[in-house]
Amino acid sequence: TGFFGQTIVRRAINADHGVLVYHRGSSEPDGDTEVPHLHGSTLEISRHLEAIKNFAPDAVIDTSQFMAETTNAVIDTIHGLCDRYILVSSGDVYRAYGVLHRTEPGPLQAMPVDEDGELRTKQGFDSVATELEDNLYMERAALSQDRVPTTIVRAPAMFGPWDKQERIAGPMKRLNESGGKLVLAEEAAEYRFTYGYVDNVADALLLCANDRRDGNFVFNAGYPDGLSIIERFRLVAEAMGWEGEITSSPDLKSEMNIDFDQELIMDTTRMRKELGYEEAVPIGEAMRRSVEWELQQT
């Protein structure tokens, strides 16, 4: 029902899938009143076993993320009921993410990183992350069992409508307040990361749901090649019709306490080759749609 979940539901319906939504019920999405809903916490999902059996899902897409405990609760409930479990993870499991946030020792990690790349050895940089609340341990819980065939999708930094992290709204605000000339800290401006438009990543999950091969799989998702921060600002500016100047300066320093020398660009070749994945929405059009949506909110 949030940023990503409601997009997956919409894209699934548009692709003629039958959908059952299980969520906490603290909010209801707009526009899908005909979609059946079950309400409860992820840890309580077994209480709805009969309703899930009656729906008879072919696949389960889990966006709850972070917690090994909830992952185990879903697997305990759905084993024997569906052909595949798709678990949304993140590129934050890679060791490069730890180097970026200065929690991992050792040299910079080479980019791009594929699905067999080195993973973090320590918990995430967030002080609340533990072995129970961390994508790294959630993945281990899902892949260590053999009751339900599992696909892990390591999502990129996503943007699009309802994005609470404001990956488009933030640049729009800075551009509007810049007086026609925006100067970024050079160390941050050239930093590259993997991004993905929310509709495209949702489509990637649906491809995984249709995959009937045996075994477990791990896929990176996102636009290829990565995107620098200054490139993101310029794409947003173009979508806005903003005609000012965007530059960077070595005299400015970012307030973010990260190692900008450690980029995080995920190699998405595996999904493209094995599942025939390609983005339905090119990045320029994705920026235009995102900007248009943000403007409609004001």
N, C-alpha and C positions, 0 to 999 in steps of 0.2 A: 504493500500500500504506500510505500515511500518512493523516493526518487527512482530507484532501480526496479523495485518489485512491480509497480504499476505499469512500467514500460514493458516488462516481460509479459505481463498479462495482456496488454493491448496488442503486442506483436504476435503473441500466440493466437489470440482470437482472430486477428487479421489473416493468419496462416491456416485458419480453419481447424485449430486444435480445440478439443474440449478442455476446459480449465476448471479446477477446483482450487480455491484460495484458502490457505490456512494462515491465520495471522492473529495478533493479539486482540484486535477489535477496539483498540484505543482511538483509531481513526478509520474512516471508510474512504476508499478512493472514489473519484468522480467518474461517471460515464460507464460503469460496468455493473449496473444494478441487476442484470440478468445472470451474472456469474455467481454460482453457489459459493458460499463462504462458510468456513468453520472458524470458531474463535477459541483461542487459548494460547498459553505460553508454549514455546517450543518444548520445554521439559514436560508439558502435559499432553503431548501429541498422542500418546498411547490411549488416552481416554476416548479418542475419536476413531479408534481402529475400525469399528464396524462401518462408520460412514465412509472412511477411506476405502475399505474393501468394496463397498457398494459402488463407489465411483470407478474402481478398477483402473488405477493409473498405469500407463505404460512407463512413465518416468516421473521422477520427483526432482524439482529444481529448488535448491535450498539457498536462500540469500541471508540466512540469519547470521552467519559468519562469526568468527573470533573464538567461539567457545567449543572445546573438545567435548564438554558435557552435553551440550545441545546436539552436536553432531551424532554422538552415540545414541541419544534418545531417539533421533529420527531414524537411524539405521535399525535400532531395536524394533521399531514399529513397522517399518516398510519392508523388511526382508521377507521374501517370498511373495510380495505383492506387485512388484514392478521389475522391469528389465534393466533400469539404469537409474543411478543416483548422481545428480549433477550438483556439485558443491562449489559455490563461488568463493574463491580465495583472492589473493592479491599479490602483486609483484613485491610486496613488502617482505615476503619470505626469503628473498634472495640475500645472500651475504652482502651484496653491493648496497642494499638498503641500510644495513647495519653500519657499513663503512661511511655511507653518506651521513648518517646521524651520529657517527663517532662512537658507536657502541661495540663495533667489531674491530679487533686489532688486525694488523697485517696490511699488505699493499693494496693499491687500487685494483678493482676487479675489471677485467677486460669486457668491453661492450661490442656488440649486443650480447645478451645472455639468453641462452635457450633453456628449455625445460629441464635439462640435465645439469644446469649450472649449479654452482656451489650455493648452499643455503646458509642462513644465519646459524651461528652456534650459540647465540645468546638471545634472550627474550627481547621483544621490541623496545624501542627507545622510550615509549610511554611508560611512566612509572607504575601505572595500574596493570600493565601487561604481566601475565603470569603464565605458567604452564597450562592453566585452564582457559585463559582469555588471550589467545594469540593465534593468528592464522597458521603459524608454523606448526603448532601442536594440534590444531584442528585438522590440518592435512594429514598428519601422522595417524590420527585416530581413524580417519576415513580410509586411508590406504593400508592400514594394518589389519583390516578385517576382510573376510572373503565371503560374507553373506550376501552382499549386494554389489554388483559391478558398479564401479565408481569412476566418474570423470571429475577431475579438479580443473577449474578454469581460473587462471590467475589474471584477474581483471586489471586494466590500466587505470590511470587517473581519468575518471569519466566526467563528461560534461554534457549538458543538455537541460531541458526543462526540469524544474524542481530541484536543481543541484544546490544543496545547502552549503557546499564548500565554495560556491561563487567563483568557479574557475572562468566563467565568462562575465558574470556580473561585476566581479572585482576589477578586472581590466577596464570594463566599460566606465565604472565610476572614476577610476584614476584618469582615464582619457578625458572624460567630461570636465574634470576638475583641474586639468593641466594647463589650461590657457593656450592650448594649441601646440605646446612643446613638452614632451614627456621624456625625462632622462632617467634611465634605469642604472642601477649598480652593475658595472661590467661583469663582475664575477657571477652574478645571478642571471644576467641577461642572456648569456651564452650557454647556460646550463640546459641540458637536454633530458627529457623524460618521455615515457610512452603515454600517450593519451588515446582516448576512445570515445566516440559519440555513443550515448546510452542506447539508442536504437540498434546500432550495429553490434554492440556487445550482447544485447538481448537476443539478437538473431543468432549469434555464435552459440549461445546456450541452447537454443532450440535445435540447432544442428546437432549438438551433442546429445540432446534428448532423443533424436531420431537414429543415433548410432547404435546398431545392434551387434557390433563385434563383441567377442568375448574379452574379458580382462579389464584392467584399470588403465586409465589414460590421464595425462596431464597436458594441458594446453595453455600457452600464453595467448592473450587477446589484446587487440589494440591496433591503431594505425601503424604501418611499418615505418622504420627509420627514426622515430622519435621526433620531438618538436622542442625547440629552444623556447625559453620564456619570451624573448624578444620577438620570435616568430609568432608565438601565440598572440601577443599584443597586436602585432601588425595584422594578423588575420581578423582579429576582433575589430580593429580600426576600419579595415576594408569593409567588413560586414555592416558596420555602423554608418559608413559613408563619412567617416572622420578624416579630415584632410590635413591634420597637423603633422608634426615631425616626431618620430620616436628614435632616440639615440641612446647610447650607453656611455658611461664615464668610469675610468679606473679610480677616480677620486671619491666616488660614492661607495659606501660599504653596506652590504645587506645586514639587516638586523637578525637574520636567521642563523642559528648556530649549527650550520651543517658544512660539510666538506664539498664545495661545489666542483672539485676536481673529479668526484665520483658520480658520473652520470648513471642513469638507470634506464637503459633502452632494451626492451624485451624483444627477442626474435620470435615472430609470429608465423614463421615458415611452416611449422609442423601442422598447425590447424588448416592452413591454406592447402597444403599438399594432401593431407589425409582425409579432410572433410570437404574439400573444395570451397572453403570459405573465402568470401571477398566482401568488402564493405558495400552495403546498399547505398549509403550516404557518404559521398566524398567529403573531405575535411572542410573545404570551402563552403559547401552547402550546409554542412552541419553547423558551422559557425553562424551562417546567415539565419538558420532556423533558431538557434539558441539566442542570438541577439534579438530577433523578432519576438520571441517569447518573453524575454526579459523586459522589452519595451512595453509589452502588453500588460505587465504587472504594475507599471507605474501610473 
